[in-house]
């Protein structure tokens, strides 16, 4: 695909050549269409030290080489085209960069003649510009989930975002007010996992942009308000053969899942504690996972490593045949590490034929004490980083140096927090969290 020719045909004047760093921050350069030929071949240069990439300032530029297949023309500004890019350094792909990490795992799946389809459910709050309260001061119900009036008061924002997803061909199919006051979720069709990760990245950018246009702010922060339900980012997962047969489907199984599906799930359960370092990557994340009862009566967040049928109180829910929903991730998750971590752990489950154990048919918020020997999720980012450091599966899948780089960067972040706030405070949202996580 020749981006210069595409620019002429689609009347694109500028391209955003973008990449996502380890902490999920979207980095970009605005490139005029007349210069895109060289950029498509050589890439746009970025100083890795200036982003969250664990590189010294003495390193040469990392080159972001755009993927033409990822092109998204901004529906609200069609003269600009957004491109996801892969990072290269000294003529080699940067293994410690999230999109490359995902592509490496996709390659491992392909060796087994499989690919992963996934869809994500991105929850977010609409808040005031200062981030101190929700934007709609009339949204005060104690049970606001699916509240029609509260949904329609934000109709102009929701409609504009959904219209754009339709223009882009994503197949949006529902929008709703979520369980917290001021919280919303918008769903679109599942795709291959790389496309989903690219769209997830763009979706967050689009939602923030449209919210700002309407004079408010959108946040995907895991827990922006201590007494309200946090922002999850659930993923629906299935493996397919290259001939497009669903490998998770088994009509004869009581939950509709095949042996490969159970093994893949077993791999995720086996590495769940370590995966929280990526899936719940901030200090604030653990105020969602380990939250007390919220204003609405439930956190809708797991704290135990368990699975069940169509039961939302578990970490993994099997809502129907041929797929399962992983409910662990929150709004701060890096879109590429989300997909990459699932594949790596799931592949280990297939290779080792890991048994996920028996499903648990209980309300885990009220009856978890009745089940013995179930592992609990980490209570803090420190614990999850310790689990990541010693997890054999993820170290082998991504390389020890990659894991070490991520942990190094997160430890710097933790030091920055402690220098400003002292010890981690579990009963309030600190100013540091607001400054560093509201725009995660």
Protein Blocks (a to p, Z undefined) as FASTA:
>chain_A
ZZklmmmmnopabdcdddddfkopacdddddfklmmmmmmnopaddfklpcnhpafkbcc
ddddddfklpccdfklmmbccddddddeehiacfkbfklmmmmmmmmmmmnopacddddd
dddddddfkopacfblmlmcfblghplklmmmmmmmmmmmmmmmmmnonopabdcddfbe
hiacdddddddfklmmmmmmmmmmmmmmmmmmnopacdfbfblbfkbccddddddddddd
fkopafkbcfkbmnopafklmmmmmmmmmmmmmmmmmmmmcfklmmmmmgccdfkopaoi
afbdcdddddfkbfbdcfbghiacdfkbcfkbcfklmmmmmmmmmmmmmmnopaebjadd
ddfklmmmmpghiacddfbfklmmmmmmmmmklmmmnopklmmmmmmmmmmmmmmmmmmn
opadfkbccfklmmmmmmZZ
